[in-house]
Amino acid sequence: MNTTQSRIARACSAVLAFAWLVAAGPYPKMADVREYTMARNDEIALARSAAPPSIAEHAEVLVLDEHSYLTAVKGTNGFVCFVGRSWDVAFDNPEFWNPTIRSPQCFNPAAVRSVLPRYLERTKRVLAGMSLAEMQAREAAEWKAGTFHAPEAGAVSLMFAKGGYLNDSAAGAWHPHYMMFVPRTDASQWGADLPGSPVKSDSTSYDNTTIIMILVPNWSDGTPSTATHSH
């Protein structure tokens, strides 16, 4: 390869690299793990804020360390509250590595059994440094093998936290909402995403799952929601 060809090759490589970064969005790779963690007491408080005190005060609370989620508070009612991080979405989501995301959630027992295990396993793989391609391949194989299952009937999550940061579009907590996890379905049959309906849906974040979201008027502390963010 002569000098001119070498320069052209380097220029092409630079253009391709730039194009890849643009396509990947502002979060092309995982940030330092410390950017995803929180002070323990702050994380417990934020996790509990996902649900009204009547539920959260008796729920198990998980917190994230550098390797996985750990039980910080043992519960008695079967609910599990935790703060979700950015990788709780589809692999091609441009915010998969957004270190700002803090998504307080409180799962009921059915969701703990049938929805939470996939997220906890993915978290371990993320923190172990596994590549996106390998994680995606493993999860596809686990769905096929029956390791992961479609949500159980009655699997729900409460997301009533005033704090937290759902994504860059919401730029905050969005609206307080009640989520139902159901096997992948036509969300319009649930009254979701139709003109004038307070019911929204998400069929992209979780494999084999549709999330039905019902907006509620108050945050977990009882104050009314005045959020006007779009999803």
ZAMARGU-4260 file (C-alpha; in steps of 0.2 Angstrom, whole numbers, plus 5000, padded with zeros to 4 digits):
<rodrens>
0) 5000/5000/5000 | 5008/5017/4995 | 5007/5033/5005 | 4992/5040/4997 | 4982/5023/4999
5) 4987/5023/5017 | 4981/5040/5020 | 4964/5036/5012 | 4963/5020/5022 | 4966/5030/5038
10) 4953/5043/5033 | 4940/5030/5029 | 4943/5021/5046 | 4941/5038/5055 | 4925/5041/5046
15) 4918/5024/5050 | 4923/5026/5068 | 4914/5043/5069 | 4899/5036/5060 | 4898/5021/5073
20) 4899/5033/5087 | 4885/5044/5080 | 4874/5028/5077 | 4878/5022/5095 | 4872/5039/5102
25) 4879/5048/5117 | 4882/5031/5127 | 4892/5020/5115 | 4900/5009/5130 | 4899/5006/5148
30) 4905/5020/5159 | 4915/5017/5175 | 4905/5005/5186 | 4906/5018/5200 | 4895/5030/5190
35) 4881/5017/5191 | 4882/5014/5210 | 4875/5025/5224 | 4877/5027/5243 | 4869/5013/5251
40) 4856/5023/5262 | 4852/5034/5247 | 4848/5019/5236 | 4838/5011/5250 | 4827/5027/5252
45) 4825/5029/5233 | 4820/5011/5230 | 4807/5012/5244 | 4800/5028/5236 | 4794/5017/5222
50) 4778/5012/5232 | 4767/5018/5246 | 4774/5016/5263 | 4761/5002/5267 | 4770/4992/5254
55) 4788/4998/5254 | 4791/4997/5273 | 4788/4978/5272 | 4797/4975/5256 | 4814/4967/5253
60) 4826/4980/5247 | 4840/4977/5235 | 4855/4988/5232 | 4868/4987/5218 | 4887/4985/5222
65) 4901/4982/5209 | 4896/4964/5205 | 4877/4962/5208 | 4862/4967/5218 | 4862/4962/5236
70) 4849/4962/5249 | 4850/4977/5260 | 4834/4975/5269 | 4824/4959/5272 | 4806/4960/5268
75) 4790/4951/5275 | 4777/4954/5261 | 4785/4946/5246 | 4788/4963/5237 | 4805/4968/5231
80) 4810/4986/5229 | 4826/4991/5219 | 4833/5005/5208 | 4834/4999/5190 | 4849/5004/5180
85) 4851/5008/5161 | 4853/4990/5155 | 4835/4986/5160 | 4830/4989/5142 | 4832/4981/5124
90) 4850/4979/5119 | 4848/4991/5105 | 4841/5005/5116 | 4853/5020/5113 | 4853/5023/5132
95) 4858/5005/5137 | 4874/5012/5145 | 4867/5029/5152 | 4874/5030/5169 | 4862/5043/5174
100) 4847/5032/5174 | 4839/5027/5191 | 4823/5019/5190 | 4815/5015/5207 | 4803/5000/5206
105) 4794/4989/5218 | 4789/4971/5211 | 4775/4961/5218 | 4778/4942/5221 | 4773/4936/5204
110) 4785/4949/5196 | 4798/4944/5208 | 4797/4926/5202 | 4795/4928/5184 | 4802/4945/5179
115) 4816/4950/5191 | 4827/4935/5188 | 4832/4940/5170 | 4836/4957/5176 | 4847/4951/5190
120) 4856/4939/5179 | 4859/4952/5166 | 4866/4964/5179 | 4879/4951/5184 | 4884/4949/5166
125) 4885/4968/5164 | 4896/4970/5179 | 4907/4956/5174 | 4911/4965/5158 | 4902/4953/5146
130) 4900/4960/5129 | 4883/4965/5122 | 4884/4952/5109 | 4887/4938/5121 | 4874/4944/5133
135) 4861/4944/5119 | 4866/4927/5113 | 4865/4920/5130 | 4848/4927/5134 | 4841/4921/5117
140) 4847/4904/5121 | 4840/4905/5139 | 4823/4910/5132 | 4823/4896/5120 | 4828/4883/5134
145) 4815/4889/5145 | 4827/4896/5158 | 4817/4913/5157 | 4798/4913/5155 | 4785/4925/5150
150) 4778/4935/5165 | 4766/4926/5177 | 4748/4931/5178 | 4747/4946/5190 | 4765/4951/5188
155) 4766/4970/5192 | 4778/4984/5197 | 4774/5000/5206 | 4784/5015/5200 | 4777/5030/5210
160) 4794/5037/5215 | 4795/5056/5213 | 4814/5055/5212 | 4825/5045/5200 | 4828/5047/5182
165) 4819/5036/5170 | 4828/5041/5154 | 4834/5057/5144 | 4817/5059/5136 | 4808/5061/5152
170) 4823/5070/5160 | 4817/5064/5177 | 4804/5053/5184 | 4791/5054/5170 | 4773/5050/5178
175) 4769/5039/5193 | 4763/5023/5185 | 4757/5005/5188 | 4765/4993/5177 | 4758/4976/5172
180) 4769/4963/5164 | 4760/4952/5152 | 4766/4940/5138 | 4769/4949/5121 | 4752/4955/5115
185) 4742/4968/5105 | 4743/4983/5118 | 4727/4991/5110 | 4717/4977/5116 | 4721/4983/5134
190) 4716/5001/5129 | 4734/5006/5128 | 4741/5020/5117 | 4724/5025/5110 | 4719/5043/5109
195) 4713/5050/5126 | 4718/5034/5135 | 4729/5036/5151 | 4736/5018/5147 | 4753/5016/5139
200) 4763/5001/5133 | 4780/4995/5130 | 4783/4980/5119 | 4802/4983/5115 | 4811/4983/5132
205) 4808/4965/5137 | 4808/4950/5126 | 4792/4940/5125 | 4784/4954/5136 | 4772/4968/5134
210) 4772/4981/5149 | 4755/4989/5151 | 4757/5006/5161 | 4743/5014/5169 | 4746/5032/5175
215) 4741/5037/5192 | 4738/5054/5200 | 4749/5054/5215 | 4767/5050/5219 | 4771/5038/5233
220) 4772/5051/5246 | 4754/5056/5242 | 4758/5072/5233 | 4749/5075/5216 | 4759/5073/5200
225) 4761/5088/5189 | 4773/5080/5177 | 4771/5084/5159 | 4785/5074/5151 | 4782/5063/5136
230) 4787/5045/5136
</rodrens>
